[in-house]
Amino acid sequence: MPRLLQRPRRPDAAAERPRPDADDHVPLELPSYEPPSCPMDDKTKDAIKSLYSNRDPDSSRRQYNKHLEKSTEYLSTIVGAINDTLRTRRRSLARMAEKRRERGEQEPDENELSLQQYVAELEATINELTDSSEEALRVVIDYRAELEDHPAVLEKVWEGLDEQRRSQQGERAERAARRTERASRRVAGGDDQDENRAEADQVDEEAPAQENTSRVTGIKELLEAARKAKLDEYEALSAYERYARHNDYIKFKQIWHDAVHADDNVPLPDATTWFDELGRPNKGAVANDDDDLVVEREIIDLKCPLSLQIMKEPYSNHQCRHTFEKSAILEFLRSSGGAGQCPVCSKHLRIRDFYLDEVMLRKIKRAEEAANRGVDNTSDIEPEDEDDSSLIVGRTTHIKKEKDRPRRRMEELDPEDD
């Protein structure tokens, strides 16, 4: 068989090139920024307009918003979980101390002292994590506010470009009219107006140069100015207006409070007390003693008013304080076209008004765990009776009633249901 001809291997081209010395790498100096000399045309303006009028669900803006929503969800879940862990360790320490006292022992043993030290260190760590989570949530809310203002910012840029183009068109028309008027006067004045004619010729020669050097605001400058205006408007709001009225922060605060005060049933302080006068989180806020509203002992029924069964997916709404099983309220509202009156208080409700009540879900799970511990005789919590599936929360106290105010967003049950 003939031998196969093999092509000689070519040397690596990169290896053939001489390696430059370190001194040869000189940083490239970029020219200074120069603003545009001509306004944008209609095609470019329409492209900018399409950015803020885009309603495509797959757009990057909506994808970014989904990531921010996930961040708020994770932060709320984490703050509840870590404070649940701390409460469980405290409960274990309390049971250990109680058993020691039942045995007639006054001094804690080595195991109890070790657990005390562990709980103290855990409390410091969890308090630090809780504070950082709360701060991170406020940052996420700031990002969401900026994202919500983005279409308005782009619209302001488009308006600035349109106004700039109209202004320059008006200036050009005015200069053309002046040139025409001067030409008419020159013809009417004849040769006796040599001085005026020379001055008019000089103005005509300088007009194009003035037109080319007229100030044109670039899109970068318009964008920065519009963003700064929105940022100043947002930062002028109080911390209460920025965060305490935001659904995500309210949910975070409710879960946090529920995890910390699950055993003592302390009511959640009024939202107006969540921040001090400097806008800093007020962790020591307590219920007020104002006489605007008296809240009696509140009994939250863990049974759905429609199905009369213990709720598995409790869904509350933004119109009234009643909670239902998801499947039951969906069936009820869909039978009336997606909207109807609350079966309990007759408030007008829509499917989009409902959301998964994670605080109620936590209470239901805790009640089930307490019942199981009671059956197993592992704690002093009595199991719930079959006919009584209610949970008593809160105490008789005076708190200030917060006025109903619109919040920044509403969560929807199902995207296809309006």
PERAUR-V784134 format. One record per residue. RES is the residue in one letter. PSI is psi as a letter, one per 40 degrees, with the letter a starting at -180 (* if undefined). Layout:
RES_PSI / RES_PSI
This chain:
M_i / P_i / R_i / L_h / L_h / Q_h / R_h / P_h / R_h / R_h / P_i / D_h / A_d / A_d / A_d / E_d / R_h / P_i / R_h / P_i / D_i / A_d / D_e / D_e / H_g / V_h / P_h / L_h / E_h / L_i / P_i / S_i / Y_h / E_h / P_i / P_i / S_e / C_i / P_i / M_i / D_i / D_d / K_d / T_d / K_d / D_d / A_d / I_d / K_d / S_d / L_d / Y_e / S_e / N_h / R_f / D_h / P_e / D_e / S_i / S_d / R_d / R_d / Q_d / Y_d / N_d / K_d / H_d / L_d / E_d / K_d / S_d / T_d / E_d / Y_d / L_d / S_d / T_d / I_d / V_d / G_d / A_d / I_d / N_d / D_d / T_d / L_d / R_d / T_d / R_d / R_d / R_d / S_d / L_d / A_d / R_d / M_d / A_d / E_d / K_d / R_d / R_d / E_d / R_e / G_e / E_h / Q_d / E_h / P_i / D_a / E_d / N_d / E_d / L_d / S_d / L_d / Q_d / Q_d / Y_d / V_d / A_d / E_d / L_d / E_d / A_d / T_d / I_d / N_d / E_d / L_d / T_d / D_d / S_d / S_d / E_d / E_d / A_d / L_d / R_d / V_d / V_d / I_d / D_d / Y_d / R_d / A_d / E_d / L_d / E_d / D_e / H_d / P_d / A_d / V_d / L_d / E_d / K_d / V_d / W_d / E_d / G_d / L_d / D_d / E_d / Q_d / R_d / R_d / S_d / Q_d / Q_d / G_d / E_d / R_d / A_d / E_d / R_d / A_d / A_d / R_d / R_d / T_d / E_d / R_d / A_d / S_d / R_d / R_d / V_d / A_d / G_e / G_a / D_e / D_e / Q_f / D_d / E_d / N_d / R_d / A_d / E_d / A_d / D_d / Q_d / V_d / D_d / E_d / E_e / A_d / P_d / A_d / Q_d / E_d / N_d / T_e / S_i / R_h / V_h / T_h / G_i / I_d / K_d / E_d / L_d / L_d / E_d / A_d / A_d / R_d / K_d / A_d / K_d / L_d / D_d / E_d / Y_d / E_e / A_e / L_i / S_i / A_d / Y_d / E_d / R_d / Y_d / A_e / R_e / H_h / N_d / D_d / Y_d / I_d / K_d / F_d / K_d / Q_d / I_d / W_d / H_d / D_d / A_d / V_d / H_f / A_d / D_d / D_e / N_f / V_h / P_i / L_h / P_i / D_i / A_d / T_e / T_e / W_d / F_i / D_a / E_e / L_e / G_e / R_i / P_h / N_g / K_d / G_e / A_h / V_i / A_h / N_i / D_f / D_i / D_f / D_d / L_h / V_h / V_h / E_i / R_h / E_h / I_h / I_h / D_h / L_e / K_i / C_h / P_d / L_d / S_e / L_f / Q_i / I_h / M_h / K_d / E_g / P_h / Y_h / S_i / N_i / H_e / Q_d / C_i / R_e / H_i / T_i / F_i / E_h / K_d / S_d / A_d / I_d / L_d / E_d / F_d / L_d / R_d / S_e / S_f / G_f / G_e / A_i / G_a / Q_i / C_h / P_e / V_d / C_e / S_e / K_i / H_h / L_i / R_i / I_d / R_e / D_e / F_i / Y_i / L_h / D_g / E_d / V_d / M_d / L_d / R_d / K_d / I_d / K_d / R_d / A_d / E_d / E_d / A_d / A_d / N_d / R_d / G_d / V_d / D_e / N_f / T_e / S_i / D_e / I_h / E_i / P_i / E_i / D_i / E_d / D_e / D_g / S_f / S_i / L_h / I_h / V_i / G_i / R_i / T_h / T_i / H_h / I_i / K_h / K_h / E_h / K_i / D_h / R_i / P_i / R_i / R_d / R_i / M_h / E_i / E_i / L_c / D_h / P_d / E_e / D_h / D_*
